[in-house]
Amino acid sequence: MKEPVSSKRDVARELARKYSTMTHDELDLLESILKPMKFRKGETILKSGEICRNIYYIDKGLIRQYYYKYDKEVTEHLGEDHTIFMCIESLFKEEPSQIQVEALEATVVFALPKTDLERVALHNVNIQLLYRKILEESLIISQVHADLVRFETAQNRYKRMCKLMPQVVLRAPLVYIASYLQMTPETLSRVRAMPG
């Protein structure tokens, strides 16, 4: 795989643009803690049993977070270019994660180590704001997914996903989309064949 698509400075600017305005010095601080990482398709980013110590920004690529239930893989989250992911319980409790993260494509991520982020946030209001906004976004994404599978019909789940995550729908294998939407691949095939 080639060098990272974006520089650390580009990613710091993108994070600031998306979550919080920043001074030049704050951008320097944010840039200083970013750690670029590259993963091949199929490579594990975080194994079950490891402690999640980073918030990850996907510069380019596609990931899935999943766990095992009764020996079956269950997809909990699918992340694409320019989005954030983390294993939030493991990150904050500093306990081993039951969630695994895998690259579904060649993927470039920039890790924001939690300890470094908290250290620089202590004296920088805009970095504190960025941290809070990232966590808020993560909680909202989890809530949207929970509500989707709780309240929506199979057809509406798929329609909403197409609206919210069109690139993921085009790029992720159907078996993972079905799992994310908590339906069988056969049900997903039927839903996709329906008009409208």
Contacts in CASP RR format, 6 or more apart in sequence:
PFRMAT RR
TARGET T0000
AUTHOR 0000-0000-0000
METHOD contacts of the structure
MODEL  1
MKEPVSSKRDVARELARKYSTMTHDELDLLESILKPMKFRKGETILKSGE
ICRNIYYIDKGLIRQYYYKYDKEVTEHLGEDHTIFMCIESLFKEEPSQIQ
VEALEATVVFALPKTDLERVALHNVNIQLLYRKILEESLIISQVHADLVR
FETAQNRYKRMCKLMPQVVLRAPLVYIASYLQMTPETLSRVRAMPG
1 38 0 8 1.000
1 40 0 8 1.000
1 106 0 8 1.000
1 108 0 8 1.000
4 36 0 8 1.000
4 38 0 8 1.000
4 59 0 8 1.000
4 108 0 8 1.000
4 110 0 8 1.000
5 59 0 8 1.000
5 60 0 8 1.000
5 108 0 8 1.000
6 14 0 8 1.000
6 59 0 8 1.000
6 60 0 8 1.000
6 108 0 8 1.000
6 110 0 8 1.000
8 31 0 8 1.000
8 34 0 8 1.000
8 36 0 8 1.000
8 110 0 8 1.000
9 27 0 8 1.000
9 31 0 8 1.000
11 31 0 8 1.000
11 34 0 8 1.000
11 57 0 8 1.000
11 59 0 8 1.000
11 110 0 8 1.000
12 22 0 8 1.000
12 27 0 8 1.000
12 30 0 8 1.000
12 31 0 8 1.000
12 34 0 8 1.000
13 27 0 8 1.000
14 57 0 8 1.000
14 82 0 8 1.000
15 30 0 8 1.000
15 57 0 8 1.000
15 130 0 8 1.000
16 22 0 8 1.000
16 26 0 8 1.000
16 27 0 8 1.000
16 30 0 8 1.000
16 126 0 8 1.000
16 130 0 8 1.000
18 82 0 8 1.000
19 129 0 8 1.000
19 130 0 8 1.000
19 133 0 8 1.000
19 134 0 8 1.000
19 137 0 8 1.000
20 126 0 8 1.000
20 127 0 8 1.000
20 129 0 8 1.000
20 130 0 8 1.000
20 133 0 8 1.000
21 126 0 8 1.000
22 30 0 8 1.000
22 126 0 8 1.000
22 127 0 8 1.000
22 130 0 8 1.000
23 126 0 8 1.000
26 124 0 8 1.000
26 126 0 8 1.000
26 127 0 8 1.000
29 120 0 8 1.000
29 124 0 8 1.000
29 127 0 8 1.000
30 120 0 8 1.000
30 127 0 8 1.000
30 130 0 8 1.000
32 120 0 8 1.000
33 112 0 8 1.000
33 113 0 8 1.000
33 116 0 8 1.000
33 117 0 8 1.000
33 120 0 8 1.000
34 57 0 8 1.000
34 110 0 8 1.000
34 111 0 8 1.000
34 112 0 8 1.000
35 54 0 8 1.000
35 110 0 8 1.000
35 111 0 8 1.000
35 112 0 8 1.000
35 113 0 8 1.000
36 59 0 8 1.000
36 108 0 8 1.000
36 109 0 8 1.000
36 110 0 8 1.000
37 45 0 8 1.000
37 108 0 8 1.000
37 109 0 8 1.000
37 110 0 8 1.000
37 111 0 8 1.000
38 106 0 8 1.000
38 107 0 8 1.000
38 108 0 8 1.000
39 45 0 8 1.000
39 103 0 8 1.000
39 106 0 8 1.000
39 107 0 8 1.000
39 108 0 8 1.000
39 109 0 8 1.000
40 103 0 8 1.000
40 106 0 8 1.000
41 103 0 8 1.000
41 104 0 8 1.000
41 105 0 8 1.000
41 106 0 8 1.000
41 107 0 8 1.000
42 102 0 8 1.000
42 103 0 8 1.000
42 104 0 8 1.000
43 102 0 8 1.000
43 103 0 8 1.000
44 100 0 8 1.000
44 101 0 8 1.000
44 102 0 8 1.000
44 103 0 8 1.000
45 56 0 8 1.000
45 63 0 8 1.000
45 101 0 8 1.000
45 102 0 8 1.000
45 103 0 8 1.000
45 107 0 8 1.000
45 109 0 8 1.000
46 52 0 8 1.000
46 87 0 8 1.000
46 97 0 8 1.000
46 99 0 8 1.000
46 100 0 8 1.000
46 101 0 8 1.000
47 100 0 8 1.000
48 67 0 8 1.000
48 68 0 8 1.000
48 96 0 8 1.000
48 97 0 8 1.000
48 98 0 8 1.000
48 99 0 8 1.000
48 100 0 8 1.000
49 96 0 8 1.000
49 97 0 8 1.000
49 98 0 8 1.000
50 90 0 8 1.000
50 96 0 8 1.000
50 97 0 8 1.000
51 90 0 8 1.000
51 94 0 8 1.000
51 95 0 8 1.000
51 96 0 8 1.000
51 97 0 8 1.000
52 86 0 8 1.000
52 87 0 8 1.000
52 90 0 8 1.000
52 91 0 8 1.000
52 97 0 8 1.000
52 99 0 8 1.000
53 91 0 8 1.000
53 113 0 8 1.000
53 114 0 8 1.000
53 115 0 8 1.000
54 86 0 8 1.000
54 91 0 8 1.000
54 111 0 8 1.000
54 112 0 8 1.000
54 113 0 8 1.000
54 114 0 8 1.000
55 84 0 8 1.000
55 85 0 8 1.000
55 86 0 8 1.000
55 91 0 8 1.000
55 111 0 8 1.000
55 112 0 8 1.000
55 114 0 8 1.000
55 117 0 8 1.000
55 134 0 8 1.000
56 63 0 8 1.000
56 84 0 8 1.000
56 85 0 8 1.000
56 86 0 8 1.000
56 109 0 8 1.000
56 110 0 8 1.000
56 111 0 8 1.000
56 112 0 8 1.000
57 82 0 8 1.000
57 83 0 8 1.000
57 84 0 8 1.000
57 109 0 8 1.000
57 110 0 8 1.000
57 111 0 8 1.000
57 112 0 8 1.000
58 79 0 8 1.000
58 80 0 8 1.000
58 81 0 8 1.000
58 82 0 8 1.000
58 83 0 8 1.000
58 84 0 8 1.000
58 85 0 8 1.000
58 107 0 8 1.000
58 108 0 8 1.000
58 109 0 8 1.000
59 81 0 8 1.000
59 82 0 8 1.000
59 108 0 8 1.000
59 109 0 8 1.000
59 110 0 8 1.000
60 81 0 8 1.000
60 107 0 8 1.000
60 108 0 8 1.000
61 80 0 8 1.000
61 81 0 8 1.000
61 103 0 8 1.000
61 104 0 8 1.000
61 105 0 8 1.000
61 106 0 8 1.000
61 107 0 8 1.000
61 108 0 8 1.000
62 78 0 8 1.000
62 79 0 8 1.000
62 80 0 8 1.000
62 81 0 8 1.000
62 103 0 8 1.000
62 104 0 8 1.000
62 105 0 8 1.000
62 107 0 8 1.000
62 168 0 8 1.000
62 171 0 8 1.000
62 172 0 8 1.000
63 78 0 8 1.000
63 79 0 8 1.000
63 85 0 8 1.000
63 101 0 8 1.000
63 102 0 8 1.000
63 103 0 8 1.000
63 104 0 8 1.000
63 107 0 8 1.000
63 109 0 8 1.000
64 75 0 8 1.000
64 77 0 8 1.000
64 78 0 8 1.000
64 79 0 8 1.000
64 101 0 8 1.000
64 102 0 8 1.000
64 104 0 8 1.000
64 172 0 8 1.000
64 176 0 8 1.000
64 180 0 8 1.000
65 75 0 8 1.000
65 76 0 8 1.000
65 77 0 8 1.000
65 78 0 8 1.000
65 85 0 8 1.000
65 87 0 8 1.000
65 99 0 8 1.000
65 100 0 8 1.000
65 101 0 8 1.000
66 73 0 8 1.000
66 74 0 8 1.000
66 75 0 8 1.000
66 76 0 8 1.000
66 99 0 8 1.000
66 100 0 8 1.000
66 102 0 8 1.000
66 176 0 8 1.000
66 179 0 8 1.000
67 73 0 8 1.000
67 74 0 8 1.000
67 76 0 8 1.000
67 98 0 8 1.000
67 99 0 8 1.000
67 100 0 8 1.000
68 74 0 8 1.000
73 179 0 8 1.000
74 179 0 8 1.000
75 176 0 8 1.000
75 177 0 8 1.000
75 179 0 8 1.000
75 180 0 8 1.000
76 99 0 8 1.000
76 145 0 8 1.000
76 180 0 8 1.000
77 85 0 8 1.000
77 141 0 8 1.000
77 145 0 8 1.000
77 180 0 8 1.000
78 104 0 8 1.000
78 165 0 8 1.000
78 168 0 8 1.000
78 172 0 8 1.000
78 176 0 8 1.000
78 177 0 8 1.000
78 180 0 8 1.000
79 85 0 8 1.000
79 165 0 8 1.000
79 168 0 8 1.000
80 165 0 8 1.000
80 167 0 8 1.000
80 168 0 8 1.000
80 171 0 8 1.000
81 167 0 8 1.000
84 134 0 8 1.000
84 137 0 8 1.000
84 138 0 8 1.000
85 101 0 8 1.000
85 138 0 8 1.000
86 138 0 8 1.000
87 97 0 8 1.000
87 99 0 8 1.000
87 101 0 8 1.000
88 135 0 8 1.000
88 138 0 8 1.000
88 139 0 8 1.000
88 142 0 8 1.000
89 95 0 8 1.000
89 97 0 8 1.000
90 96 0 8 1.000
90 97 0 8 1.000
90 98 0 8 1.000
90 99 0 8 1.000
91 114 0 8 1.000
104 171 0 8 1.000
104 172 0 8 1.000
104 173 0 8 1.000
104 176 0 8 1.000
105 171 0 8 1.000
117 127 0 8 1.000
117 131 0 8 1.000
118 131 0 8 1.000
120 127 0 8 1.000
121 127 0 8 1.000
121 128 0 8 1.000
121 130 0 8 1.000
121 131 0 8 1.000
144 164 0 8 1.000
145 180 0 8 1.000
148 157 0 8 1.000
148 160 0 8 1.000
148 161 0 8 1.000
148 181 0 8 1.000
149 157 0 8 1.000
149 181 0 8 1.000
149 182 0 8 1.000
152 160 0 8 1.000
154 181 0 8 1.000
154 183 0 8 1.000
154 187 0 8 1.000
154 188 0 8 1.000
154 191 0 8 1.000
155 191 0 8 1.000
155 194 0 8 1.000
157 181 0 8 1.000
157 182 0 8 1.000
157 183 0 8 1.000
158 181 0 8 1.000
158 188 0 8 1.000
158 191 0 8 1.000
158 192 0 8 1.000
161 168 0 8 1.000
161 169 0 8 1.000
161 177 0 8 1.000
161 180 0 8 1.000
161 181 0 8 1.000
162 169 0 8 1.000
168 177 0 8 1.000
169 177 0 8 1.000
174 185 0 8 1.000
174 188 0 8 1.000
174 189 0 8 1.000
175 185 0 8 1.000
177 188 0 8 1.000
178 184 0 8 1.000
178 185 0 8 1.000
178 187 0 8 1.000
178 188 0 8 1.000
181 188 0 8 1.000
183 191 0 8 1.000
END
